[in-house]
Amino acid sequence: MSQSIFEELQWRGMIFDCTEGAQDLVAREKVTVYNGFDATAASLHIGHMVPLLALARLQRFGHHPIALAGGGTSMVGDPSGKSAERNLLSREQIDYNVAAIKGQLAHFLDFEVKSNPARVMNNADWLLKLNLVDFLRDVGKHFSINYMITKDSVKTRLEREEGISFTEFSYMLMQSYDFLHLFEQENCRLQTGGSDQWGNITAGVELVRRTHGAQVFGMVYPLITKADGSKFGKTESGAVWLDPARTSPYRFFQFWLNTDDRDVINYLKFFTFLDRETITELEQATVQHPEQRSAQRKLAREITGLLHGETALSKAEQAAQVLFGGEISGLSAAEIEDIFADIPSSTLPLTALEGAGQPALDVFVGSGLVKSKGEARRAVAEGGMYLNNHRVEDANIPVTLSDLVEGHFLVLRRGRKNYHLIKVLR
């Protein structure tokens, strides 16, 4: 590759800060690098994708990545970026979360390549074996309280009325010990993370220096913001998760498709492996033809395909077209409910469609899309009424069980965007 990984990350806007020498290190050597991931939920969310994709980029440049699951540190809770103390989780719940997260990492990291395979490790394997007195003697003695309270993760909490518990206060020591352990056991010399981890990372750098007289390095990425000031990765329904059971591929695709023009080029740099030339072309297209949303479509396709695979991507694209009159057949019942979750809906007993069924105009009136049979007839005559995205040519045509999508639904539409979903009850 013509440029170094550091130059690549710089161009993508992904270097927020780094310790002295980190740039030279990754340019001259293939190093072992780790990034920690919380195990406080059974899924990562899209906020984790910046450090995760950075770890994947480092691997593509020949470095040796370790994804460190926080099975041990999650039992304490990281105060970084938090205004209040986290709820403590049981060991069983954390173990479950770690197992789930490992599966998600495989979408981004290569565990099979022979030269520099990615590894997943769990800091519970060593943190839970620590003797408290030994830990305080061997690790705690290297940290002054004065030093610890200058770190933003601690300082911010101390300024609040609630303060910070000793449990969370000790988190910095535990993360520092992770770096020390991985340095000793794996010759790991670089730790990465979000910019909110800077204090914890530099504390680990200092611990290795004090205990071994060795130099290790840290590098942090910016926390993603949105141009409109709203929080990245949040929707009205909550966080955008990597687990398809929490955020469906369709909703995941839609999240990226709805990216603001002001954000889309940065997101292409952060969240895709597209090269500079391609992103530059998409930037020009956004300026010249913003209505085409070429960059947003490319962004949504790249990320959804990377995480969920081509089959799920194809389904998500089909689903996205449904609200613009696209074909409904082939979608599952769950996908249909997902697509139409935010539009008006009603129910209809199965018996209403048995036998000869009922005229389309009665179904339309019953849904509330039209106020009367006369209005229904006029709308049909004008070509403005649709059943399952197919134009209704005759207001009296019977709607029967054979019209049900996936045996459960009727999708009604008036005009281009006025939808109504009927759920047929058995």
C-alpha positions as CSV (number, residue, x, y, z in Angstrom):
1,M,0.0,0.0,0.0
2,S,1.3,3.4,-0.9
3,Q,0.5,5.1,2.3
4,S,0.8,4.1,6.0
5,I,-2.1,3.1,8.1
6,F,-1.6,6.4,10.1
7,E,-1.9,8.4,6.9
8,E,-5.0,6.4,6.0
9,L,-6.6,7.1,9.3
10,Q,-5.7,10.7,9.2
11,W,-7.3,11.2,5.8
12,R,-10.4,9.5,7.1
13,G,-10.5,12.0,10.1
14,M,-10.1,9.2,12.5
15,I,-7.1,10.3,14.5
16,F,-8.2,12.4,17.5
17,D,-5.0,12.1,19.5
18,C,-2.0,9.7,20.0
19,T,0.9,9.4,22.3
20,E,4.3,10.4,21.0
21,G,5.9,7.8,18.7
22,A,2.7,6.0,17.8
23,Q,2.8,7.2,14.2
24,D,6.4,6.1,13.7
25,L,5.6,2.7,15.4
26,V,2.8,1.7,13.0
27,A,4.8,2.9,10.1
28,R,8.0,0.9,10.8
29,E,6.6,-2.3,12.5
30,K,3.8,-4.7,12.4
31,V,2.6,-4.5,15.9
32,T,0.0,-6.2,18.2
33,V,-2.8,-3.7,18.9
34,Y,-5.8,-4.1,21.1
35,N,-9.1,-2.3,21.5
36,G,-11.5,-3.0,24.4
37,F,-15.2,-3.5,24.0
38,D,-17.8,-3.2,26.8
39,A,-19.8,-6.3,27.6
40,T,-22.6,-4.3,29.2
41,A,-25.1,-5.4,26.5
42,A,-25.6,-8.5,24.3
43,S,-24.8,-6.5,21.2
44,L,-22.5,-3.8,20.1
45,H,-24.1,-0.7,18.6
46,I,-23.0,1.5,15.7
47,G,-21.0,3.8,18.0
48,H,-18.6,0.8,18.4
49,M,-18.0,0.6,14.7
50,V,-15.4,3.4,14.5
51,P,-12.9,1.6,16.7
52,L,-13.9,-1.8,15.3
53,L,-13.4,-0.7,11.7
54,A,-10.2,1.0,12.7
55,L,-9.0,-2.3,14.1
56,A,-10.0,-4.0,10.9
57,R,-8.0,-1.3,8.9
58,L,-5.0,-1.9,11.1
59,Q,-5.3,-5.6,10.3
60,R,-5.5,-4.9,6.6
61,F,-2.2,-3.1,6.9
62,G,-0.5,-6.1,8.4
63,H,-0.9,-5.4,12.2
64,H,-2.1,-8.0,14.7
65,P,-5.5,-7.1,16.2
66,I,-6.9,-8.2,19.5
67,A,-10.5,-7.4,20.3
68,L,-10.7,-7.4,24.1
69,A,-14.1,-8.2,25.5
70,G,-14.5,-6.6,28.9
71,G,-15.8,-9.6,30.8
72,G,-14.0,-8.4,33.9
73,T,-14.1,-4.7,33.6
74,S,-17.8,-4.8,32.8
75,M,-18.4,-6.1,36.3
76,V,-17.1,-2.7,37.6
77,G,-18.3,-0.3,35.0
78,D,-16.5,2.4,33.0
79,P,-17.3,5.9,34.2
80,S,-16.0,7.4,30.9
81,G,-18.7,9.5,29.3
82,K,-21.3,8.6,31.9
83,S,-23.1,11.1,34.1
84,A,-24.2,8.4,36.6
85,E,-23.1,5.0,37.8
86,R,-24.0,2.0,35.6
87,N,-26.1,-0.8,37.0
88,L,-23.9,-3.7,37.9
89,L,-24.5,-6.9,35.9
90,S,-24.2,-10.5,37.1
91,R,-21.3,-12.7,35.9
92,E,-23.8,-14.9,34.0
93,Q,-25.2,-11.9,32.1
94,I,-21.8,-10.6,31.2
95,D,-20.6,-14.0,30.0
96,Y,-23.7,-14.2,27.8
97,N,-23.0,-10.7,26.4
98,V,-19.3,-11.6,25.7
99,A,-20.4,-14.7,23.7
100,A,-22.9,-12.6,21.6
101,I,-20.3,-9.9,20.9
102,K,-17.7,-12.4,19.7
103,G,-20.1,-13.4,16.9
104,Q,-20.5,-9.8,15.8
105,L,-16.8,-9.1,15.6
106,A,-16.4,-11.8,12.9
107,H,-18.2,-9.6,10.4
108,F,-15.4,-7.1,10.6
109,L,-12.2,-8.9,11.6
110,D,-10.5,-11.7,9.8
111,F,-9.9,-14.7,12.1
112,E,-8.7,-17.0,9.4
113,V,-5.9,-15.2,7.6
114,K,-2.6,-17.0,8.4
115,S,-0.3,-13.9,8.5
116,N,-2.0,-11.9,11.2
117,P,-5.3,-13.4,12.4
118,A,-7.5,-11.4,14.7
119,R,-8.1,-12.7,18.2
120,V,-10.8,-12.2,20.7
121,M,-9.7,-12.2,24.4
122,N,-11.6,-11.7,27.6
123,N,-10.1,-9.7,30.4
124,A,-12.1,-11.8,32.9
125,D,-9.5,-14.5,32.3
126,W,-7.0,-12.6,34.3
127,L,-8.8,-9.9,36.2
128,L,-11.0,-12.4,38.1
129,K,-7.9,-14.2,39.2
130,L,-6.3,-11.2,40.8
131,N,-5.5,-11.1,44.5
132,L,-6.7,-7.8,45.9
133,V,-3.7,-7.1,48.2
134,D,-1.2,-8.1,45.4
135,F,-3.1,-5.8,42.9
136,L,-2.9,-2.8,45.3
137,R,0.8,-3.4,45.9
138,D,1.8,-4.1,42.3
139,V,-0.5,-1.8,40.5
140,G,-2.2,0.7,42.8
141,K,1.1,2.0,44.2
142,H,2.0,3.4,40.7
143,F,-1.1,5.7,40.7
144,S,-1.5,8.8,42.8
145,I,-5.0,10.1,43.6
146,N,-3.8,13.4,42.3
147,Y,-3.0,11.8,39.0
148,M,-6.3,9.9,38.7
149,I,-8.6,12.9,39.5
150,T,-7.1,14.9,36.7
151,K,-8.5,12.4,34.1
152,D,-11.7,13.6,32.4
153,S,-13.6,10.4,33.2
154,V,-13.1,10.9,36.9
155,K,-12.9,14.8,37.0
156,T,-16.3,15.1,35.3
157,R,-18.0,12.8,37.8
158,L,-16.4,14.4,40.8
159,E,-17.9,17.8,39.7
160,R,-21.4,16.3,40.0
161,E,-23.4,16.0,43.2
162,E,-23.6,12.2,42.9
163,G,-19.8,11.9,42.7
164,I,-18.1,8.6,41.8
165,S,-18.0,5.4,43.7
166,F,-14.7,3.6,44.5
167,T,-15.9,0.8,42.2
168,E,-15.9,3.0,39.2
169,F,-12.9,5.0,40.4
170,S,-10.9,1.8,40.3
171,Y,-11.8,1.2,36.6
172,M,-8.7,3.1,35.4
173,L,-6.5,0.7,37.3
174,M,-8.1,-2.3,35.8
175,Q,-7.9,-1.1,32.3
176,S,-4.3,-0.1,32.9
177,Y,-3.6,-3.6,34.1
178,D,-5.2,-5.0,30.9
179,F,-2.5,-3.1,28.9
180,L,0.2,-4.4,31.2
181,H,-1.0,-8.0,31.0
182,L,-1.2,-7.9,27.2
183,F,2.2,-6.3,26.9
184,E,3.7,-9.0,29.1
185,Q,1.9,-11.9,27.6
186,E,1.3,-10.9,23.9
187,N,3.9,-8.2,23.4
188,C,1.0,-5.8,22.7
189,R,2.4,-2.3,22.3
190,L,-0.5,-0.2,21.0
191,Q,-4.0,0.4,22.6
192,T,-6.7,2.1,20.7
193,G,-10.2,3.4,21.6
194,G,-12.6,6.3,21.5
195,S,-11.4,9.7,22.7
196,D,-13.3,9.3,26.0
197,Q,-10.8,6.5,26.8
198,W,-7.7,8.8,26.5
199,G,-7.2,9.0,30.3
200,N,-7.5,5.2,30.8
201,I,-5.2,4.5,27.8
202,T,-2.4,6.9,28.9
203,A,-2.7,5.5,32.4
204,G,-1.9,2.1,31.0
205,V,1.0,3.5,29.0
206,E,2.4,5.0,32.2
207,L,1.9,1.7,34.1
208,V,4.0,-0.2,31.6
209,R,6.7,2.4,31.7
210,R,6.8,2.3,35.5
211,T,6.8,-1.5,35.8
212,H,9.0,-2.4,32.9
213,G,10.7,0.8,31.7
214,A,9.2,0.0,28.3
215,Q,7.5,2.3,25.9
216,V,4.0,1.4,24.7
217,F,1.6,3.7,22.8
218,G,-2.0,4.9,22.6
219,M,-4.2,6.2,19.8
220,V,-7.8,7.4,20.1
221,Y,-10.5,8.1,17.6
222,P,-13.1,11.0,17.6
223,L,-16.5,10.5,19.1
224,I,-19.0,10.8,16.2
225,T,-21.3,13.8,16.2
226,K,-24.1,14.9,13.8
227,A,-24.2,18.2,12.0
228,D,-27.7,18.9,13.4
229,G,-26.5,18.5,16.9
230,S,-28.5,15.4,17.7
231,K,-26.8,12.3,19.1
232,F,-25.3,9.9,16.6
233,G,-26.6,6.3,16.7
234,K,-29.9,7.2,18.3
235,T,-33.3,7.0,16.7
236,E,-36.8,7.5,18.2
237,S,-36.9,3.8,19.0
238,G,-33.5,3.9,20.7
239,A,-29.9,2.8,19.8
240,V,-29.0,1.3,16.5
241,W,-27.6,-2.2,17.3
242,L,-25.5,-4.6,15.3
243,D,-27.6,-7.5,16.4
244,P,-30.3,-8.0,13.7
245,A,-32.8,-9.2,16.4
246,R,-32.5,-5.7,18.0
247,T,-32.2,-3.6,14.9
248,S,-33.5,-5.3,11.8
249,P,-31.4,-5.1,8.6
250,Y,-34.1,-3.0,7.1
251,R,-34.0,-0.4,9.9
252,F,-30.2,-0.6,9.9
253,F,-30.2,0.2,6.2
254,Q,-32.7,3.0,6.6
255,F,-30.7,4.6,9.4
256,W,-27.8,5.1,7.0
257,L,-30.0,6.0,4.0
258,N,-31.4,8.9,6.0
259,T,-28.0,10.4,6.7
260,D,-27.8,14.2,6.4
261,D,-25.9,15.5,3.4
262,R,-23.6,17.4,5.8
263,D,-22.6,14.1,7.5
264,V,-22.6,11.5,4.7
265,I,-19.0,12.0,3.4
266,N,-17.5,11.8,6.8
267,Y,-19.5,8.6,7.5
268,L,-18.3,7.1,4.2
269,K,-14.7,7.7,5.5
270,F,-15.4,6.4,9.0
271,F,-17.6,3.4,8.2
272,T,-16.7,2.0,4.8
273,F,-13.5,0.7,3.1
274,L,-14.2,2.7,0.0
275,D,-11.1,4.4,-1.4
276,R,-10.3,8.1,-1.7
277,E,-11.2,8.3,-5.4
278,T,-14.7,6.7,-4.9
279,I,-15.5,8.9,-1.9
280,T,-14.4,12.0,-3.8
281,E,-16.7,11.1,-6.6
282,L,-19.6,10.6,-4.2
283,E,-18.8,14.0,-2.6
284,Q,-19.0,15.7,-6.0
285,A,-22.3,13.9,-6.7
286,T,-23.7,15.1,-3.4
287,V,-22.9,18.7,-4.2
288,Q,-24.1,18.6,-7.8
289,H,-27.1,16.3,-7.5
290,P,-28.1,16.1,-3.8
291,E,-31.6,14.9,-4.7
292,Q,-30.2,11.6,-6.0
293,R,-28.7,10.8,-2.6
294,S,-26.0,8.6,-4.3
295,A,-23.7,8.9,-1.3
296,Q,-26.4,7.8,1.1
297,R,-27.4,4.8,-0.9
298,K,-23.7,3.7,-1.3
299,L,-23.2,4.2,2.5
300,A,-26.2,2.2,3.4
301,R,-25.3,-0.6,1.0
302,E,-21.7,-0.9,2.1
303,I,-22.4,-1.0,5.8
304,T,-25.4,-3.2,5.6
305,G,-23.7,-5.7,3.3
306,L,-20.6,-5.8,5.5
307,L,-22.6,-6.5,8.7
308,H,-25.5,-8.5,7.5
309,G,-24.4,-10.0,4.2
310,E,-25.6,-9.7,0.6
311,T,-28.9,-11.6,1.1
312,A,-30.0,-9.4,4.0
313,L,-28.9,-6.4,2.1
314,S,-31.0,-7.4,-0.9
315,K,-34.0,-7.9,1.4
316,A,-33.4,-4.5,3.1
317,E,-33.2,-2.7,-0.3
318,Q,-36.5,-4.4,-1.4
319,A,-38.1,-3.4,1.8
320,A,-36.9,0.2,1.4
321,Q,-38.6,0.3,-2.0
322,V,-42.0,-0.9,-0.7
323,L,-42.9,2.5,0.6
324,F,-42.3,3.8,-2.8
325,G,-44.6,1.3,-4.5
326,G,-42.1,-1.6,-4.8
327,E,-43.0,-5.3,-4.8
328,I,-44.2,-6.7,-1.5
329,S,-44.2,-10.4,-2.4
330,G,-41.3,-12.3,-1.0
331,L,-41.1,-10.3,2.2
332,S,-41.7,-12.1,5.5
333,A,-44.4,-11.2,8.0
334,A,-41.8,-9.8,10.4
335,E,-40.3,-7.7,7.6
336,I,-43.7,-6.3,6.6
337,E,-44.5,-5.4,10.2
338,D,-41.1,-3.7,10.5
339,I,-41.6,-1.7,7.3
340,F,-45.1,-0.5,8.3
341,A,-44.5,-0.1,12.0
342,D,-44.9,3.6,11.9
343,I,-48.0,3.9,9.6
344,P,-51.7,3.6,10.6
345,S,-53.0,0.1,11.0
346,S,-56.2,-1.7,11.8
347,T,-57.4,-5.3,12.2
348,L,-59.9,-7.4,10.3
349,P,-61.3,-10.8,11.2
350,L,-60.3,-13.7,8.9
351,T,-63.9,-14.5,8.3
352,A,-64.5,-11.2,6.6
353,L,-62.4,-12.4,3.6
354,E,-63.5,-16.0,3.5
355,G,-65.5,-17.3,0.5
356,A,-66.3,-14.5,-1.9
357,G,-64.6,-11.9,0.4
358,Q,-65.7,-8.3,0.3
359,P,-65.5,-5.5,-2.3
360,A,-62.3,-3.5,-2.4
361,L,-64.3,-0.3,-1.8
362,D,-65.6,-1.7,1.6
363,V,-62.0,-2.6,2.6
364,F,-60.8,1.0,1.7
365,V,-63.7,2.6,3.6
366,G,-63.2,0.4,6.6
367,S,-59.5,1.4,6.8
368,G,-60.3,5.1,6.9
369,L,-58.3,5.9,3.7
370,V,-61.5,7.1,2.2
371,K,-64.6,8.4,4.0
372,S,-67.3,6.8,1.8
373,K,-68.0,4.3,-1.0
374,G,-68.5,7.2,-3.4
375,E,-65.1,8.7,-2.5
376,A,-63.6,5.2,-3.0
377,R,-65.1,4.8,-6.4
378,R,-63.8,8.2,-7.5
379,A,-60.3,7.5,-6.2
380,V,-60.2,4.1,-8.0
381,A,-61.5,5.8,-11.2
382,E,-58.6,8.3,-10.9
383,G,-56.1,5.5,-10.5
384,G,-55.2,6.4,-7.0
385,M,-56.0,3.3,-4.9
386,Y,-53.7,0.4,-4.4
387,L,-53.9,-3.1,-2.8
388,N,-50.5,-4.6,-2.0
389,N,-48.9,-1.9,-4.2
390,H,-50.9,-3.0,-7.2
391,R,-53.4,-0.5,-8.7
392,V,-57.0,-1.4,-8.1
393,E,-58.9,-1.0,-11.4
394,D,-62.4,-1.9,-10.2
395,A,-63.8,-0.7,-6.9
396,N,-66.0,-3.7,-6.6
397,I,-63.3,-6.3,-7.1
398,P,-63.5,-8.8,-4.3
399,V,-60.7,-8.9,-1.7
400,T,-60.3,-12.5,-0.5
401,L,-57.9,-14.7,1.4
402,S,-55.8,-15.1,-1.7
403,D,-54.8,-11.4,-1.5
404,L,-53.2,-11.8,1.9
405,V,-49.5,-11.1,2.1
406,E,-47.8,-13.9,4.1
407,G,-51.3,-15.0,5.1
408,H,-51.6,-12.1,7.5
409,F,-51.7,-8.6,5.9
410,L,-53.3,-6.3,3.4
411,V,-51.3,-3.3,2.4
412,L,-53.5,-0.4,1.3
413,R,-52.4,2.8,-0.3
414,R,-54.0,6.0,-1.6
415,G,-51.9,8.1,-3.8
416,R,-48.1,7.9,-3.5
417,K,-47.5,7.8,0.2
418,N,-50.7,7.4,2.1
419,Y,-50.5,3.8,3.5
420,H,-52.6,1.7,5.8
421,L,-51.8,-1.8,7.0
422,I,-54.6,-4.2,7.8
423,K,-53.6,-7.1,10.1
424,V,-56.0,-10.1,9.5
425,L,-56.7,-12.0,12.7
426,R,-57.2,-15.7,12.7
